[in-house]
Amino acid sequence: MKITKKLAVLAVTGVMLALSMAQLTFADTYSSTGNGAVVRYNDGSKVEYNARGSSITWYDSRGNVIDEEYAQLTETEFKALYYSSSKSSSGKKSSSTNKYAGSTVNDAYWGNSNTHFIAHWDADYQSSGKYTVNLYRDGHKVTSKTSNGGKSVDFTESIANANKTGDYYFTVKGKWSGGYTDVCDSNYVYVDSNTLSRIRSNSSSGSGSSIGGASGPGGSPATVPGPGANVGWQNHGGIWKYMRPNGTYAVNCWEMINGKWYYFDGAGNMAANQWVQTDAWYYVGSDGDMLVNQWIQSRSNTHIWYYVGGDGRMVTNTVVNGWPINAAGECYY
């Protein structure tokens, strides 16, 4: 009798344990970190966005880093790319997302033109994918763009702004619902000095500053007045843009206006209260002007500080006023 009861108890316990384990499923969650955001998927993996570092990092279900890439996004753009709140009544993502399993970016190639440098790609479930496209020159990253469901982005302006000859190529990383990803590299295209001059003369980079080159911070200043004047600055629904004398907007570049440096993104929007990475890390304040000789406190950890020097660059591997700064630019207080 005692043995029979013990077996019965074990049987019931086993059933309860099996039911309990069956209910231990993950539901996709999204949370802001103060310095970006994190999405945790239903399989235990996650993807994190670091706004200061402009980086996206993927982790497997055990917490191991499986991929990392540079990307300048707003938190809203990051959420739209990597978070889906649609779940079934069980708390799991709908099984319909499983149809994207094994999706690939099939090809990545440059358009056939010597005046426009347009990155093209083909992929499974093309319109359902979210794509991060990174441009490189001689192995060094130049810029990054994102596309929702598209199959091409134009890098002509980016190459003109870089203002450097060399071998250019790009990578396309596709992301589909369910956490499925794939990456494809393009062929190389060599941009010589004649080609560079030709595309620069046809783009807004023909005047004003450029990104990552000699005409970044420390280059030639613009002469157009700042906010409050009738020329130059324009306010579009609370977003500041800057029009040059030739009628083009400052895009993907630094621009010196009234003795101060401002940065404008790919949409021509002035950056403010954020880190900007071009040839180095810089910080722009609430008015959009580049800060110099100042400590910047981390948004995600109040015990971490960064310092920007007289040229605006974030300093690393040094000591400022007795405070040591490591290779990542971090000073702990």
PyMOL commands that set and color helices and strands:
alter all, ss='L'
color gray80, all
select helices_A, chain A and resi 2-22+75-82+95-100+126-128+156-162+193-201+204-206
alter helices_A, ss='H'
color red, helices_A
select strands_A, chain A and resi 29-32+36-40+46-50+55-59+65-70+105-110+118-123+130-137+140-148+152-154+166-176+180-185+189-191+233-236+239-242+253-257+260-264+274-277+281-284+294-297+304-308+318-320+323-325+331-332
alter strands_A, ss='S'
color yellow, strands_A
deselect
rebuild
show_as cartoon
